[in-house]
Amino acid sequence: MKLPETFDALIEEANTLDLYKKLILQLNKDFLYANIDLDFDVDILPSSLKLLLHETVYRLIQEKFTEYLNLLYIIDVPEHAVKALNGDDIVALSAQVSFLILKREWQKVWFRNSYS
């Protein structure tokens, strides 16, 4: 499996395979496991998803760092990928982490769909 390199490519692939709603459901499930009060509507527009996820990750980094780390652990975002990011600009960092979260969730949905 080759992971998409951009948010738009990820969303396009999810829509092409008719897995966008499953991606949203997977996000909701993992956010619930992490005890973070965020529930995306299954009909959320991709642009709204990107914005809301980015804002949430930014808020977690700024205000609830332990919950942020717990979320990354639950979603199973690769630690080396997070460590490779530049943390000088929190806004840019939270956008990059949001994409890492989406990529990992996309992997889960894609594998489940392909091998079940």
Sequence and secondary structure as in RCSB ss.txt:
>XXXX:A:sequence
MKLPETFDALIEEANTLDLYKKLILQLNKDFLYANIDLDFDVDILPSSLKLLLHETVYRLIQEKFTEYLNLLYII
DVPEHAVKALNGDDIVALSAQVSFLILKREWQKVWFRNSYS
>XXXX:A:secstr
    SSHHHHHHHHHHTT HHHHHHHHHHHHHHTT      TT  HHHHHHHHHHHHHHHHHH HHHHHHHHHHH
T  HHHHHTS  S HHHHHHHHHHHHHHHHHHHHHHHHH  
